[in-house]
Amino acid sequence: MSVRQRRYPKEELAQRGKELYESQIRQQVEPNNFGKIVAIDIETGAFEVADDTLVASDRLLERYPDAQTWFIRIGHRGVHRFGWRGTADKA
């Protein structure tokens, strides 16, 4: 099994992924898919939607083995959330 190499700096990967999502993909996937993950090949514009990053990535890589993949969670700013997020303590 060969090791896949990133061909773009992180900033360019993110910029191209965001542009593709906003201009071509968002209107296709947002209805009825809130919270799901979109894996996007930034070179072809191909994408896959799944409940988690691994499944979305695997599906995309089956079709495009050399994909340069960027992820977004539908309806959210980021794919993952870091830190604790809760309500104020109840006494």
Backbone hydrogen bonds, N-H to C=O, Kabsch-Sander energy under -0.5 kcal/mol:
donor,donor_aa,acceptor,acceptor_aa,energy
13,L,9,P,-2.6
14,A,10,K,-2.5
15,Q,11,E,-2.4
16,R,12,E,-2.8
17,G,13,L,-2.3
18,K,14,A,-2.7
19,E,15,Q,-2.3
20,L,16,R,-2.4
21,Y,17,G,-2.5
22,E,18,K,-2.7
23,S,19,E,-2.5
24,Q,20,L,-2.6
25,I,20,L,-1.4
26,R,21,Y,-3.4
28,Q,25,I,-1.5
29,V,25,I,-1.6
30,E,26,R,-2.5
33,N,30,E,-1.6
35,G,74,I,-2.6
36,K,33,N,-2.3
37,I,50,A,-3.1
38,V,72,I,-2.9
39,A,48,E,-2.7
40,I,38,V,-0.5
40,I,70,W,-3.0
41,D,46,A,-3.0
42,I,40,I,-0.8
42,I,68,Q,-2.7
45,G,41,D,-2.7
48,E,39,A,-1.9
50,A,37,I,-2.2
56,A,52,D,-2.1
57,S,53,T,-2.8
58,D,54,L,-2.7
59,R,55,V,-2.4
60,L,56,A,-2.1
61,L,57,S,-2.9
62,E,58,D,-1.6
63,R,59,R,-1.2
64,Y,60,L,-2.9
67,A,64,Y,-2.1
69,T,67,A,-0.8
70,W,40,I,-2.2
72,I,38,V,-1.6
74,I,36,K,-3.1
74,I,72,I,-0.5
76,H,73,R,-2.0
91,A,89,D,-0.5
